[in-house]
Amino acid sequence: MFGLYVHIPFCNKICPYCDFYKLVASDHLKEKFIDALSQEMKIKKLDDYLFDSLYIGGGSPSCLKLELLEKLFLNLSQYVNFLNLKEFTIELNPSDITEEMVVLLSKYHISRVSIGVETFSPRLQNLINRILSYDELEKKIHLLHTYHINNINIDLMYALPTETLDDLDEDLKLVIQLKPTHISAYSLILEEHTIFHHLYVNNQLVLIDEKLESKMYHHVCSFLTKNGYFHYETSNFAKKGYESIHNLIYWNCEEYIAIGPSACSYLNSYRSKNIDNLNQYLEGIRNNKIIMSENDYITLEEKMKEEIILGLRKCEGISKSAFLKKYSLEIFDAFPKIQNLIVEGMLREKGDKIYIPQKYVYIGNHILLKILACFFCMAYICLPRFLHYGKELHLTFGVLYFYHYHNFQYSLKV
């Protein structure tokens, strides 16, 4: 599989927990950016590649005016055949969804949308400054179905300040009533340079304790599994056949190209990151070049470590035969401690697969550190969000840090 990620660095307002590169901007600046993005497509010669997946994230792509959004689609269509894509995703702020927008998405064959809901609790919505009633969201999802956009992901966030297990349980009950094909559920991560982090260091924000957060994670897994969702990755759940193709590209350590400020690409053993400054990005494009903040060669050893770190996020785990074929080395020879962890029960071997048993997923950082036999296995690598987080994907298993695209930041915590 081969993916294309497009980063739209604009939002209508700044959420207090979000650490992705974004800004509030004028329509004039947004138009200049869309033109520059088209030039980056040309510089990177996107027509030389055949993409399986296209993911437009942010920021919030839906904050673009419809004429600019259509201009983006038209520019992309010069390099990508939308009808040949296995998955075409766009992230939407639920407040931005209108019938005119949905008609446009349908016209350009968007097959999947990802909606950042986070919580249905009015109290918690007020805390994170994302206000939308359940009834309003239900109408917008019905609108998407009307135009045959049926593959819908909903993002939920838990472990918010003051949140209780009852709050989370109500969110889960409400989200399954909407019948999304995919649910991403991730805990609040206090990232530096966010409003929440500023409040926390100034003793103006109290986080929930780790024991409650652990209970919340296990409740999410149990509830969604019991209600027909396949738990296929640490923070992601899907109806069978609706797993995110684009995010699996990241978790399977496959190649992808990304465009836009702060976006990371992984191609021909190089991981590069565009500068996360819009003015510098635009200046570079005006001079027919892409300014990067990172452009690192990923060694074979680093690739194998990434394979472990990302592969063990998948509930099915890592294929021993695929690892051998890819690296010409048995996984037990590359990482001898895996065998010990299997004996201890913290890893499980079943046929060709090695995976983390469900009851140990929450302490995945501890397991990874044992496998990699060092405190920081890699000091700094750019990895993709998807996961949008899942913001997709705010992945943090605690002590291991990875910066991913979003394309997003990858910390490894559930």
Secondary structure, DSSP 8 states (H G I E B T S, - for coil): --EEEEEE-B-SS--TT--SS-B---HHHHHHHHHHHHHHHHHTTGGG---SEEEEEES-GGGS-HHHHHHHHHHHHTT--GGG-SEEEEEE-GGG--HHHHHHHHHTT--EEEEEEE---HHHHHHHT----HHHHHHHHHHHHHTT--EEEEEEEES-TT--HHHHHHHHHHHHHT--SEEEEEE----TTSHHHHHHHTT------HHHHHHHHHHHHHHHHHTT-EEEETTEEE-TT---HHHHHHHTT--EEEESTT-EEEETTEEEEE-S-HHHHHHHHHTT---EEEEEE--HHHHHHHHHHHHTTBTT-EEHHHHHHHHSS-HHHH-THHHHHHHHTSSEEETTEEE--GGGGGGHHHHHHHHHTSS-S-S--EE-----BTTBT-BEEEEEEEEE-SS--EEEE-
